[in-house]
Amino acid sequence: MTDRLEAAAKAHREALDQEAAAKAALDQARQARAAAGDRVAAARGPLAEAIVEAARAGVRQAEIVRITGYNRERVRQICRAAGVE
């Protein structure tokens, strides 16, 4: 009877360890996601400035779209916000 109890207790301890490891991995993933989001936010401003600069220099909108991966409407929005039509 104690063999069954020991096996069940061992299985429970292992499950607790796995849960703790999963929680730690989740916390790390949350931190990595937050850091990546911060990097994206920091890169948006310089990208918008470069888009406006390119538009003012006469680069075609289709080329800006191709390079940035933004759609035409987003490029237009950025340019309009900077006073470039």
Buried (B, 14 or more C-beta within 10 A) or exposed (E): EEEEEEEEEEEEEEEEEEEEEEEEEEEEEEEEEEEEEEEEEEEEEEBBEBBBEBBEEEEEBEEBBEEBEBEEEBBBEBBEEBEBE
